[in-house]
Amino acid sequence: MPFHILYLTKNPVANNIVNRTLANEGHHIENAVSFNEAENLLRNKQFDCLLSDFELHDGNLKPFLQSKKNKIPACIVLCNTDNFEEALTCFPLGATHYLLQPIKPFELLKLVNHLSSPSKSAAFSNDYTLNASLFESQFVKGNSLQSAQIMELVDLTAPTDLSVLISGESGTGKEFIAKQIHLKSTRKNQPFIAIDCGGLSNREADLELFGRVSKDPLIEPSTGQFERATGGTLFLDEIGNLNYQVQVKLLRAIQEKVIRKVGGSGNIPINVRIITASNFSLPDLIQSGKFREDLYYRINEFGIDLKPIRTRKLEILQYAKHFISEANTLFNKNVLGYSQEVEKILTNYRWPGNLRELHNIINRVVLICQTDKIQTHDLPKDLVDQSLVWGIDEQNTSTSTDLKKLEGQLEREKIMEVLELTRYNKSKAAKMLNIDRKTLYNKIKNYHLKI
């Protein structure tokens, strides 16, 4: 049975391959290079399947799915190893399958043919099929006392409607904790919508959160995420990046439980639980006048602080084994573990990107590993070099009574922490550390920090 497919991609080479592959089997394909163009096509046409890159020039697939939920029977997400973890969050929003890029024509054709055959698709299950429960299965409870305490806090706050502020370095799993709170709450069957405030301009943040009213036929009205999250949970990541004026509107929405669209004059009631996260110290932003103190107390009715993975060394190997298992499924490999030398390297390395960095490294390593155990030569050279330096320093520090050495170790850790927080923007890092750029460069060189 031929399928009517809407294909969204910014890659002209992939576009040619996919169109030729599917057309030869009798499927009808229409193309769009942006989510905005796809919106226009969907106004006048019905499609059996959406085939879409996770990321296009005008954003990623998540907001598009939120606005089109349940309107397209099947949705295949096209992702890669770098954005695979984030692409998983599309499945609670209506995505039904995924394929890794670059696309293999025979895999695409096999999947589409099964979807287009009612007699086969009901019983069809393969490695490309995911559902909403997968997000929960991706979450691994750490076996340290710190992780146990975090889960106790999750269980304690989940049944309430308290606003929760999750703090911690980038990559520590703040969105996963937010999702766990949602899944354990009475709102679990309602939407969970996550917004990365760090990636929005001031104007975009206003429209994304509150939507727009328009009388101009050339400007489309829009629905904000507060409305889309009605009855559910709205997760605002990197909230410290919001503009001061947007903070004012957000405070009003939380206090009065109403929003006002851009260009609108009437209030719209909302019923949304707010969970926020920040990898910057919000009290520091308050002191510098960049964040409203009254908003801080509204979003921080309950706080959860996630410690970096380097402070939970026993869990590094636990998470590594879990990620190896995931990668085996993803790449159809059979890597059983790692050598003792690799184990030392993984535990000595400081993981400035935390779980996100560990996950990405394991994915890449499993993909290139040619034996049943990961060896040192499979690891990125920079990771091995850094691990050796950190391991020697840590050993010296643990037995040292030299205050200067101890102070140097602490300074080194703080520099790495701030560089990670600023996404390795050395000008911002130097400003936060209250030193000039030249001094920062010298310290990076002296401490053998490979940035």
C-alpha positions in Angstrom: 0.0 0.0 0.0 1.7 3.3 -1.1 2.4 5.8 1.6 2.1 9.6 1.4 5.3 10.8 3.1 6.3 14.3 4.2 10.2 14.3 4.2 12.0 17.1 6.1 15.7 17.5 5.5 18.3 20.1 4.8 20.7 17.7 3.1 20.2 17.7 -0.7 22.2 14.5 -1.2 20.1 12.6 1.3 17.0 14.1 -0.2 17.9 12.6 -3.6 18.6 9.2 -2.2 15.5 9.0 -0.1 13.2 10.2 -2.9 14.6 7.8 -5.4 14.5 4.8 -3.0 10.9 5.4 -1.9 9.5 6.5 -5.3 10.8 3.3 -6.9 8.5 1.4 -4.5 5.5 3.5 -5.4 5.5 5.7 -2.3 4.6 9.4 -2.8 7.0 11.9 -1.2 6.7 15.6 -0.6 9.7 17.6 0.6 10.3 20.5 3.0 13.6 22.1 4.1 12.2 23.8 7.3 9.5 23.1 9.9 7.8 26.3 8.8 7.5 25.0 5.2 6.2 21.7 6.6 3.5 23.6 8.6 2.2 25.1 5.4 2.0 21.7 3.7 0.1 20.2 6.6 -2.6 22.8 6.5 -3.9 21.5 3.2 -2.8 17.9 2.9 -2.9 14.7 4.9 0.2 12.5 5.2 0.6 8.9 6.4 4.1 9.4 7.7 6.6 12.1 8.7 10.2 11.4 7.9 12.3 14.1 9.4 15.8 15.1 10.4 16.0 15.8 14.1 17.5 19.2 13.4 16.8 21.7 10.6 17.8 25.3 10.0 14.8 26.6 12.0 15.1 24.4 15.1 14.6 20.8 16.1 11.7 18.4 15.8 10.4 18.6 19.4 8.3 21.8 19.1 7.0 20.7 15.7 5.8 17.4 17.2 4.2 19.2 20.2 2.1 21.3 17.9 1.2 18.3 15.5 0.8 15.6 18.1 -1.4 12.7 16.9 -2.1 14.3 13.5 0.4 12.1 11.6 0.0 8.4 12.2 3.8 7.5 11.9 6.9 9.6 12.5 10.4 8.4 11.8 13.2 10.5 13.4 16.5 10.7 11.5 19.3 11.3 14.0 23.0 10.6 14.6 25.1 9.6 17.5 25.7 13.2 18.6 22.0 14.0 19.0 20.6 10.5 19.5 20.0 11.0 23.2 18.1 14.2 22.7 16.2 12.7 19.8 14.8 10.1 22.2 12.7 12.8 23.9 10.7 13.0 20.7 9.0 9.7 21.4 6.6 10.8 24.2 5.6 13.6 21.8 4.5 11.3 19.0 7.6 9.9 17.2 7.2 6.2 16.5 10.5 5.1 15.0 14.1 6.3 14.4 16.9 5.7 11.8 20.5 6.6 12.2 22.1 8.8 9.6 23.6 8.5 7.1 20.5 6.6 6.0 20.9 3.1 4.6 18.3 2.8 1.8 17.5 -0.9 2.5 16.7 -0.1 6.2 14.5 2.8 5.3 12.7 0.9 2.6 12.2 -2.1 5.0 10.7 0.1 7.7 8.4 2.2 5.4 7.1 -1.0 3.6 6.3 -2.5 7.0 4.5 0.6 8.1 2.5 0.9 4.9 1.3 -2.7 5.2 -1.5 -3.0 7.8 -1.1 -6.8 8.0 2.5 -6.5 8.9 2.9 -3.3 10.9 0.7 -4.4 13.8 3.1 -7.2 14.6 6.2 -5.4 13.4 8.9 -4.7 16.0 12.5 -4.0 15.4 15.5 -2.0 16.8 14.0 1.2 15.2 10.8 1.1 17.3 10.6 3.1 20.5 7.9 4.3 22.8 7.3 6.7 25.7 8.5 4.1 28.2 12.0 4.2 26.7 12.7 7.5 28.2 12.2 6.0 31.6 14.3 3.0 30.8 17.2 5.2 29.8 17.5 6.5 33.3 19.9 4.6 35.5 19.9 4.9 39.2 23.4 5.4 40.5 24.6 3.1 43.3 26.3 5.8 45.4 24.9 7.3 48.6 24.6 10.7 46.8 22.5 9.2 44.0 20.2 7.4 46.5 19.7 10.7 48.3 18.7 12.4 45.0 16.2 9.7 44.3 14.7 10.1 47.8 14.3 13.8 47.0 12.6 12.9 43.7 10.2 10.6 45.4 9.5 13.2 48.0 8.7 16.1 45.7 7.1 14.2 42.8 3.5 13.9 44.2 3.4 17.6 45.1 3.0 20.6 42.8 6.0 22.4 44.2 8.3 24.3 41.8 11.6 22.5 41.7 15.0 24.0 40.9 17.6 21.5 39.8 21.2 22.7 39.9 24.4 21.1 38.7 27.1 21.3 36.0 26.3 20.7 32.4 25.7 17.1 31.5 24.8 15.9 35.0 21.3 14.7 34.0 19.1 17.6 35.0 16.5 16.9 32.4 16.4 13.2 33.3 15.7 14.1 36.9 13.0 16.5 35.8 11.5 13.8 33.7 11.6 11.4 36.6 9.7 13.9 38.8 7.1 14.2 36.1 6.7 10.4 35.6 6.3 9.9 39.3 3.7 12.7 39.6 -0.1 12.7 39.2 0.6 14.6 35.9 2.5 11.7 34.3 -0.2 11.1 31.6 -0.1 14.8 30.6 2.6 16.6 28.5 6.2 17.0 29.6 7.7 19.9 27.6 11.3 20.8 27.9 12.7 24.2 26.7 16.4 25.1 26.5 16.3 28.7 27.4 20.0 29.1 26.7 19.3 28.7 23.0 16.6 31.3 22.7 17.0 35.0 22.0 14.8 37.4 24.0 12.2 37.7 21.3 12.2 33.9 20.7 11.8 33.2 24.5 8.7 35.4 24.7 7.1 33.7 21.7 8.1 30.2 22.7 6.7 30.5 26.3 3.6 32.6 25.7 2.7 32.5 22.0 1.5 35.2 19.8 -1.8 36.9 18.7 -1.7 38.5 15.3 -4.2 40.4 13.2 -1.7 40.7 10.3 -2.5 37.9 7.7 1.3 37.8 7.0 2.2 36.9 10.6 0.9 33.6 11.9 -0.5 33.4 15.4 1.2 30.8 17.6 0.5 28.8 20.8 3.1 29.0 23.5 4.5 26.2 25.5 2.6 27.2 28.6 -0.6 26.4 26.8 0.8 23.2 25.2 1.9 21.9 28.6 -1.6 22.4 30.2 -2.1 19.8 32.9 1.5 18.7 32.7 5.0 19.8 33.4 7.1 22.6 31.8 10.8 22.2 32.2 12.9 25.3 31.7 16.6 24.4 31.3 19.3 27.1 31.7 16.7 29.5 33.1 19.4 32.0 34.1 19.8 32.9 30.4 16.3 34.5 30.2 16.1 38.2 29.6 15.0 40.4 32.5 11.7 41.3 30.8 10.9 37.7 30.1 11.6 36.9 33.8 8.9 39.5 34.8 6.3 37.8 32.6 7.4 34.3 33.9 7.0 35.5 37.5 3.5 36.7 36.8 2.6 33.5 35.1 3.8 31.4 38.1 2.2 33.7 40.7 -1.1 34.4 39.1 -1.4 31.2 37.0 -2.3 33.2 33.9 -0.4 34.2 30.7 -0.8 36.9 28.1 0.3 36.3 24.6 2.6 38.6 22.7 0.3 41.2 21.0 -2.7 40.0 23.1 -4.7 41.8 25.8 -6.6 39.0 27.5 -5.4 36.6 30.2 -5.3 32.9 29.6 -5.5 30.6 32.7 -2.8 27.9 32.9 -2.4 24.7 34.9 1.3 23.8 34.7 3.9 22.5 37.1 7.2 24.4 36.7 10.6 22.6 37.0 13.7 24.7 36.2 17.4 24.0 36.0 20.6 26.0 35.9 24.3 25.2 35.6 25.1 28.7 36.8 24.7 29.9 40.4 21.4 31.9 40.4 22.3 33.6 43.7 25.5 35.0 41.9 23.3 36.2 39.0 21.0 37.9 41.5 24.0 39.7 43.1 25.1 40.9 39.6 21.5 42.1 38.9 20.9 39.6 36.1 18.2 37.5 37.8 15.2 38.5 39.8 15.3 37.5 43.4 11.5 37.2 43.7 11.5 34.8 40.7 14.3 32.8 42.3 12.2 32.1 45.4 9.2 31.2 43.2 11.0 28.6 41.2 13.0 27.3 44.2 10.3 25.9 46.4 12.3 22.7 46.4 15.9 22.4 45.4 17.9 19.4 44.1 21.7 19.7 43.6 23.3 17.2 41.2 27.0 16.5 41.9 29.4 16.1 39.0 30.3 12.5 38.1 33.9 13.0 39.1 32.8 13.0 42.7 31.1 9.6 42.3 33.9 7.5 40.9 32.2 4.2 41.6 29.3 5.2 39.4 31.5 6.1 36.4 32.0 2.4 35.6 28.3 1.6 36.3 27.2 4.2 33.8 29.9 3.2 31.3 28.6 -0.4 31.3 25.1 0.8 30.8 26.1 3.0 27.9 28.1 0.1 26.4 24.9 -2.0 26.5 22.9 0.7 24.8 25.6 1.3 22.1 25.7 -2.5 21.4 22.0 -2.4 20.5 22.4 0.9 18.6 25.3 -0.3 16.4 24.6 -4.1 16.4 27.9 -4.7 18.2 28.9 -7.2 21.0 31.4 -5.3 23.2 31.4 -7.0 26.6 33.5 -4.5 28.6 36.9 -2.9 28.8 40.4 -3.7 29.9 41.8 -2.9 33.3 43.9 -0.1 31.9 40.7 1.4 30.3 39.0 1.1 33.7 41.7 3.2 35.4 41.6 5.8 32.6 37.8 6.1 32.9 37.9 6.6 36.7 40.9 9.0 36.6 39.5 11.3 33.9 37.6 14.3 35.3 34.7 14.2 32.9 34.1 18.0 32.6 31.0 17.2 30.4 29.8 14.7 33.0 27.3 11.9 31.9 26.7 13.5 28.5 30.4 13.4 27.7 30.7 9.8 29.0 27.7 8.7 26.9 29.1 10.3 23.8 32.6 8.9 24.3 31.2 5.3 24.9 29.1 5.5 21.8 32.1 6.5 19.6 34.4 3.9 21.2 31.9 1.0 20.9 31.4 2.0 17.2 35.1 1.7 16.4 36.0 -1.2 18.8 37.1 -4.3 16.8 37.3 -6.7 19.7 35.0 -7.8 22.5 36.8 -5.5 25.0 37.5 -1.8 24.7 41.3 -1.2 24.8 43.3 2.0 25.4 44.0 2.6 21.7 40.2 2.7 21.2 39.9 5.8 23.4 40.5 9.4 22.2 44.1 10.3 22.8 43.3 13.6 24.6 41.1 11.6 27.1 44.0 9.2 27.8 46.5 12.0 28.2 44.3 14.0 30.5 43.4 11.0 32.6 47.1 10.2 33.2 47.8 13.7 34.3 44.8 13.9 36.6 45.6 10.4 38.0 49.1 11.4 38.9 47.9 14.7 40.5 45.2 13.0 42.5 47.6 10.4 43.8 50.1 13.2 44.8 47.3 15.3 46.3 45.9 12.5 48.4 49.3 11.9 50.2 50.6 15.5 50.1 51.0 17.8 53.0 52.2 20.6 50.7 49.6 23.4 50.9 50.8 24.9 47.6 50.2 21.6 45.8 46.8 21.3 47.3 45.8 24.8 46.4 47.0 24.2 42.8 44.8 21.2 42.5 41.8 23.1 43.7 42.6 26.0 41.4 42.9 23.5 38.5 39.5 21.9 39.3 37.8 25.4 39.5 39.3 26.5 36.2 38.0 23.3 34.5 34.6 23.8 36.2 34.2 27.4 35.0 35.4 26.5 31.4 32.7 23.9 31.2 30.1 26.2 32.6 31.0 28.8 29.9 31.2 26.2 27.2 34.9 26.9 26.9 34.4 30.6 26.2 37.8 31.8 27.6 36.7 35.5 27.8 33.7 34.6 29.9 35.7 32.1 32.0 38.4 34.7 32.7 35.8 37.2 33.8 34.1 34.7 36.1 37.5 33.7 37.6 38.3 37.4 38.0 41.6 37.1 36.0 42.6 38.4 32.6 42.7 36.2 29.5 46.5 36.1 29.4 46.6 34.7 32.9 43.9 32.1 32.1 45.9 31.0 29.0 49.0 30.6 31.1 47.2 28.6 33.8 45.7 26.3 31.1 49.2 25.7 29.8 50.8 25.2 33.2 48.1 22.8 34.3 48.3 20.9 31.0 44.6 21.4 30.4 43.7 20.2 26.9 40.8 22.4 25.8 
